[in-house]
Every structure is written in structure tokens, then in C-alpha cells.
């Protein structure tokens, strides 16, 4: 599914190289006479569904083989992986999607068009299930820590922390259960962990991306497909140079919760979208995304924070921008923080935005940087990634 859309997206997203200098030698496919792990960090594990040189045939098998501590790298060979990946270890972990040397450096492509690895599942939320149980990728220290829970406060706070440095490069993650008539079907659940993603794609309809309690996430040069609240969370998430692809319009693009520092110290809850694009997805039908039909966000609770910086918005964006969560909470509270800076495109009609929104000037926008949002210079981000 995503591979078909990838070629269409070449016309929508900026030209990128989507490469990591630290890992590209490892990621490039090798000739049969050369070890697939040539150029990889020492101790890298190779996973492939069909290469006899692979140590494992599934990503989860490789993850489960790792000790709790110490850095680890897994090279994932070209292919489709029908599985759910669950990472509970605390030690740093890097997942590398294999790339074809003939297309990896093509400037006409984009993050998803050159990806050779797709990890997917088709779980969706049934009565009695927590949303987290449908995720394709879970990075959390325990089952209870992964739980999302219900209501404005969510699942109980857990006194633990999981992976300190999870990274994924050039991998497509997809929940294929979802469509506009089905319930929540998550792609990611990142909770009590630090995680970053480079040149990836994430596809579902409702609740695609979740940054959970005490989690910090960074996503760059990637594509996220969804319909309803498809960026949602309870942690701190920075989205840099991504494409948000509206498959339909329901709820808002972003639905976030917030909390006070006493409940979860050290976390500056919020979703921050920088230098990105909001567009009608190529696979949206003619009536699913119409002019002025998609909201930028709605508050999951009254302490929600969502900030858009220098983001292109097509004409699918609703002029008012943000809406109340539902009829039970028909007003956006003044404790909610919604802001935009230098939005552009046909959907950037700032004169029609809800009055509670902050339209930032240049001086105010300087407060929203990676270091400022995460309250430090995160050492778990690959700042050398080229995009």
C-alpha cells in the first residue's frame, strides 16, 4: 500500500536524501559475495525473511535476543514483516532499514519511496482493549507503562523509564486494519522512553502516532498518514520536516493531553510541528478531504499544547484551525495552548483562527526550539542525519 503511494508523493514533498552518515554504509545492500553486515557497527544483528545469512527472520526475534543493557543495532533486510514489535529494554537500540544503492542517493525520491522495509500489522481496538494493544511498534518498559487509558488523565503514572535511546531509519510502519469506518488502530506507542525516527512512514487512520507518558520523541523527514486525531499523546513530540497526509477529516490532526510538573516532572507536554506540510493524502477519496474540512487539532484535555512552526497548509485546513474536543467539552479552555508561526499556503488563513490561538511573532517563536521544548540538548537525536 505505502509503496504505491510513495511514488505519488514524489510530487508533493521536497527532494531529500534521507541518509545517516553514521549508518548508510551499513544500510546499503551488498553483493552476494559480500557480508550484508559490511560497514555495520560491531555486533549488528541481521534480520531477513529470505536471506539464509540472517540470524533471525523477524524483527521481534532479534529484539528479544538482546540483553537488557548496552547498545545494539539491528539491520533489517528488504521485505514485508507482518508482526508487532515490542521493545522493553533500557539500553540504546537502533533499527536500520536496508536500502538499494541504486536509489538511496536519488534526489528525486522521498523518505518512503526508497524504503525497502515495511513492518505492518492489522490489529484494531475491540471492546475491552486498551488502544495500546493495537500498536505495530511499542517502545515502553512494561505492559502497564504502554497503556493509554481513557479520559483526560489516561492510565496511571508508572514509576519507571524504558529505552533511553531508540532510533529507527528508513522503515515504513503501517496498521492495515484501519479505514474510516473502523475503530482506533495504532502504529506507534512510545511511552516512558526516548525515541527518534528518520526517513520513515507511519500509516493508519485513527490514532496513528502516540507519544505517551513521560516520553520524548523526534520525527524527521517522514510521512504520517491519518484521519482522526492521528497525532495524539501525553508526552513531548517534535516533528521536523514531515508530511501530514490527511486521508479523511475527523476530530483534529493533533489531539494532545497535558499535565502539571508534579504529576510527571521533567516533561514539557506538547506536539510541535516544524517546517512541515499538511496535504490531502493521495489515497483520500473525493469526498473524504474537501476544502476547509480538516482541523489542525482539538484538546484531549484542558492542558493540551500544540504549536505549528513554518508549516505549509493546503486548502483542506479548516480556517478556524482548532475545535473543542466534543459536545461534553464544547469550549477550548484558556489553559490550552495553541499557537502558529509563519504558516503559509491556502490553509493558512490566520484572520479566521479561533480567538484563543496565539499567532506568534518572530521573537515569541524563538522560544520553541528543540532544546527549549525538551528542556535540554537531547543526546538521543541524530543531528547529522541528512534531509
C-alpha positions in Angstrom: 0.0 0.0 0.0 2.6 2.5 1.1 4.9 1.7 -1.8 2.2 2.7 -4.3 1.7 6.0 -2.5 5.4 6.6 -2.3 5.8 7.3 -6.0 2.8 9.7 -5.9 4.4 11.5 -3.0 7.5 12.4 -5.0 5.3 15.2 -6.4 4.2 16.5 -3.0 7.3 16.5 -0.8 10.6 18.3 -1.0 13.6 16.5 -2.5 15.5 14.7 0.2 18.4 12.3 0.5 17.2 10.6 3.7 20.5 9.3 4.8 22.5 9.0 8.0 26.3 9.3 7.6 26.8 7.1 10.6 24.8 4.2 9.2 24.5 4.5 5.4 27.4 2.1 4.7 25.6 -0.5 6.8 22.2 0.1 5.3 23.2 -0.3 1.6 22.5 -3.7 0.2 25.7 -5.7 -0.7 26.5 -8.1 -3.4 26.0 -11.8 -2.6 29.8 -12.2 -2.2 29.9 -9.5 0.5 28.6 -9.8 4.0 25.3 -8.0 4.5 26.9 -6.6 7.7 29.9 -5.0 6.0 30.2 -1.4 7.2 27.9 -2.0 10.2 28.7 -1.3 13.8 30.3 -4.3 15.6 27.8 -6.8 16.8 25.0 -5.7 14.5 22.3 -8.4 14.0 20.9 -9.1 10.5 17.2 -9.9 10.1 15.7 -11.1 6.8 12.7 -13.2 5.8 14.5 -14.9 3.0 18.3 -14.4 3.2 20.0 -17.5 4.6 22.7 -15.4 6.1 20.3 -13.7 8.5 20.4 -14.6 12.2 16.6 -14.1 12.5 13.6 -13.9 10.2 11.5 -11.4 12.3 12.4 -8.2 14.0 10.8 -9.2 17.3 13.0 -12.3 17.4 16.1 -10.1 17.1 14.8 -7.7 19.8 14.1 -10.5 22.2 17.7 -11.8 21.8 19.2 -8.7 23.2 20.4 -8.2 26.8 18.7 -5.5 28.8 21.6 -3.1 28.8 24.2 -2.0 26.3 23.9 -0.5 22.8 22.5 -2.7 20.0 21.9 -2.3 16.2 19.6 -4.4 14.1 19.9 -4.3 10.2 16.5 -5.2 8.7 16.7 -6.7 5.2 14.4 -5.8 2.4 10.9 -7.3 2.8 7.4 -7.2 4.4 7.3 -8.1 8.1 3.8 -9.0 9.4 4.4 -8.6 13.1 4.2 -6.4 16.1 7.5 -5.1 17.5 7.7 -4.6 21.3 10.8 -3.0 22.8 11.1 -3.1 26.6 14.9 -3.0 27.1 16.5 0.2 28.6 19.7 0.0 26.5 20.0 2.1 23.3 18.7 0.3 20.2 18.9 1.3 16.5 16.8 -0.3 13.8 18.2 0.2 10.2 16.1 -0.4 7.1 18.1 -1.8 4.3 18.4 0.5 1.2 19.2 -0.2 -2.5 22.4 1.6 -3.5 20.9 2.5 -6.9 18.1 4.6 -5.4 19.4 5.6 -1.9 21.1 8.7 -3.3 18.4 9.7 -5.8 17.4 13.3 -5.1 14.1 12.9 -6.9 12.8 10.4 -4.3 11.5 10.9 -0.8 11.7 9.1 2.5 9.2 6.5 1.8 9.8 5.9 -1.9 13.3 4.5 -1.3 12.4 2.4 1.8 12.6 -1.3 1.3 11.4 -2.4 4.7 7.7 -2.5 5.7 6.6 -3.6 9.2 2.9 -3.9 9.5 0.0 -5.4 11.4 -3.8 -5.3 11.3 -4.9 -5.1 14.9 -7.6 -2.7 15.9 -9.3 -1.8 19.2 -12.1 -4.1 20.2 -14.4 -3.6 23.3 -12.4 -4.1 26.4 -9.0 -3.4 24.8 -6.7 -0.6 25.6 -5.6 1.4 22.5 -2.0 0.4 23.1 -2.8 -3.3 22.3 -3.3 -2.5 18.6 0.2 -0.8 18.1 2.5 -2.0 15.4 5.6 -0.7 17.3 5.7 -0.3 21.1 8.6 1.2 22.9 7.8 1.0 26.7 9.4 -0.6 29.7 6.3 -2.7 30.6 2.8 -3.6 29.6 1.3 -1.2 32.2 3.6 1.5 31.0 2.4 1.2 27.4 -1.2 1.6 28.4 -3.0 4.7 27.2 -6.1 4.5 29.3 -9.3 6.6 29.0 -10.5 10.0 29.8 -8.5 13.2 30.3 -6.0 11.7 32.7 -5.2 8.4 31.0 -3.6 5.4 32.5 -1.9 5.7 36.0 1.6 7.1 36.1 4.3 4.4 36.3 7.5 4.8 38.4 9.9 3.6 35.8 11.6 4.5 32.5 12.4 2.4 29.5 14.6 2.8 26.4 16.9 5.8 26.7 17.8 6.0 23.0 15.7 4.2 20.4 16.3 5.1 16.8 14.7 3.8 13.5 15.9 4.7 10.0 14.1 4.2 6.6 11.4 1.9 7.7 7.7 2.1 6.9 5.3 1.2 9.7 1.7 0.5 8.8 -1.5 -0.6 10.5 -3.6 -2.1 7.7 -6.6 -2.8 9.8 -7.7 0.8 9.7 -10.1 2.6 7.5 -12.6 5.4 8.1 -15.2 3.1 9.5 -13.2 1.1 12.0 -12.0 1.9 15.5 -8.6 3.0 16.7 -5.7 1.2 15.1 -2.3 2.5 16.3 1.0 2.4 14.6 3.3 3.6 17.4 3.1 3.6 21.2 6.2 5.3 22.6 5.9 5.6 26.4 8.4 6.3 29.2 11.2 6.3 26.5 13.3 8.5 24.2 12.7 7.6 20.5 13.7 9.2 17.2 12.8 8.3 13.6 14.5 9.2 10.3 13.1 8.9 6.8 10.2 6.7 7.9 6.5 6.4 7.1 3.6 5.8 9.5 0.1 4.9 8.2 -3.2 4.3 9.8 -6.5 6.3 10.1 -7.4 6.9 13.7 -4.6 7.4 16.3 -1.7 6.7 14.1 1.0 8.2 16.3 1.1 8.1 20.1 3.8 9.7 22.3 2.9 8.6 25.8 3.5 9.4 29.4 7.0 10.8 30.1 8.1 10.0 26.6 10.1 12.2 24.3 10.0 11.7 20.6 11.6 13.3 17.5 10.5 12.5 13.9 12.2 14.0 10.9 11.9 13.7 7.1 9.0 11.3 7.4 5.3 10.9 6.3 2.4 10.3 8.6 -1.0 9.3 7.2 -4.2 9.5 9.1 -7.7 10.8 9.6 -8.8 11.2 13.2 -6.5 12.5 16.0 -3.7 10.9 14.2 -1.1 12.6 16.2 -2.1 12.1 19.8 -0.3 11.9 23.0 0.7 12.7 26.6 4.4 13.3 26.2 6.7 15.7 24.3 6.9 15.3 20.5 8.9 17.3 17.9 8.0 16.7 14.2 10.6 18.2 11.9 10.2 18.5 8.1 7.4 15.9 7.9 4.4 15.5 5.7 1.0 15.1 7.4 -1.3 13.3 4.9 -5.0 13.7 5.5 -6.7 10.5 4.4 -10.0 12.0 5.7 -11.1 14.5 8.3 -12.3 13.6 11.7 -11.5 15.2 15.0 -8.3 17.1 14.6 -4.9 16.2 13.2 -3.5 16.6 16.7 -5.2 15.6 20.0 -2.9 16.1 23.0 -3.1 15.9 26.7 -1.1 17.9 29.2 -0.3 17.6 32.9 1.4 19.6 35.6 5.0 19.0 36.5 4.1 17.4 39.8 2.3 14.6 38.1 5.2 13.9 35.7 8.3 16.1 36.3 10.7 16.9 33.5 8.2 16.6 30.7 7.1 19.7 28.7 4.0 18.0 27.3 3.0 19.0 23.7 3.2 18.4 20.0 5.5 20.7 18.0 5.3 20.6 14.2 8.1 22.5 12.4 8.9 23.2 8.8 6.4 20.7 7.6 3.5 20.2 5.2 -0.2 19.4 5.6 -1.8 18.0 2.5 -4.6 15.9 1.2 -3.3 12.3 1.0 -3.1 10.8 -2.5 -5.3 7.9 -1.3 -8.1 10.1 0.1 -11.3 9.8 -1.9 -13.1 12.8 -3.4 -15.4 13.3 -0.5 -13.1 12.5 2.4 -11.0 15.6 2.3 -12.7 18.7 0.9 -11.9 22.3 1.2 -11.9 23.7 4.8 -12.7 20.2 6.2 -9.7 19.3 8.4 -9.0 20.7 11.8 -5.4 21.4 13.0 -6.3 20.0 16.4 -8.5 19.6 19.4 -7.6 19.4 23.1 -7.7 15.9 24.7 -7.6 17.7 28.0 -7.5 21.4 29.1 -3.7 21.5 29.4 -3.1 20.4 25.8 -0.3 22.2 23.8 0.1 22.2 20.0 2.4 24.5 18.1 2.9 24.8 14.3 6.0 26.5 13.0 6.7 27.5 9.4 4.3 24.8 8.1 2.6 24.7 4.7 -1.2 24.1 4.8 -3.2 23.2 1.8 -6.9 24.2 1.4 -8.1 21.2 3.3 -7.3 23.0 6.6 -10.3 24.5 8.4 -10.0 28.3 8.7 -10.8 28.3 12.4 -7.9 25.9 12.9 -8.7 24.3 16.2 -12.0 23.0 17.7 -13.3 21.9 21.1 -12.9 18.2 21.8 -16.6 17.2 21.8 -20.1 18.3 23.0 -19.2 17.3 26.5 -16.4 19.9 26.5 -17.7 22.5 24.0 -15.3 25.3 24.8 -11.5 25.4 24.5 -10.2 26.3 27.9 -7.8 29.2 28.4 -5.3 26.7 29.9 -4.9 25.1 26.5 -2.0 26.5 24.4 -2.4 26.6 20.7 0.0 28.6 18.5 1.2 29.1 15.0 4.2 30.9 13.5 4.7 31.8 9.8 2.1 29.3 8.5 1.7 29.5 4.7 -0.4 28.1 1.9 -4.1 28.3 1.1 -5.0 26.8 4.6 -3.0 29.5 6.5 -5.9 32.0 6.9 -4.8 33.4 10.2 -7.5 36.0 10.3 -10.2 33.3 10.8 -8.5 31.3 13.5 -10.2 30.8 16.9 -9.5 33.7 19.2 -7.8 31.6 21.9 -5.0 30.7 19.5 -1.6 32.5 19.8 -0.3 33.9 16.5 3.4 34.1 17.3 5.8 36.9 16.3 9.4 36.2 15.5 10.6 36.9 19.0 7.9 34.6 20.6 8.7 31.8 18.1 12.3 31.7 19.2 11.1 30.1 22.5 10.1 27.0 20.5 13.3 25.1 19.7 14.3 21.5 20.2 16.4 22.4 23.2 13.7 24.6 24.6 10.9 22.1 24.2 12.9 19.1 25.6 14.4 21.3 28.4 17.9 20.2 27.3 20.0 19.3 24.2 18.8 15.7 23.6 21.7 13.4 23.2 19.5 10.7 21.7 18.8 12.7 18.4 21.0 12.1 15.4 21.7 15.7 14.3 23.9 14.6 11.4 21.1 13.0 9.5 20.9 14.5 6.0 17.4 15.5 4.7 
